[in-house]
């Protein structure tokens, strides 16, 4: 763990992460990442809708989605899933 991450517990603390280790060993490792925007809200809006930020209405932080834009949650809700969103 890096020094700036370890300040909460103190230097030299070893954190056991068997589930994360298992994912790394047996799962998929991603080496390249792309985002539709460097800002949080537009990027999340893109993930939720599959659209570029300028088409969602949420082109800047704290801007709401345009009404009527379908999200993956609305698609799941049609399939009788109970959905909800909360902040980070």
Buried (B, 14 or more C-beta within 10 A) or exposed (E): EEEEEBEEEEEEEEEEEEEEEEEEEEEEEEEEEEEBBEBBBBBBBBEBBBBEBEBBBBBEEEBEBEEEBEBEBEEEBEEEEEEEEEEE
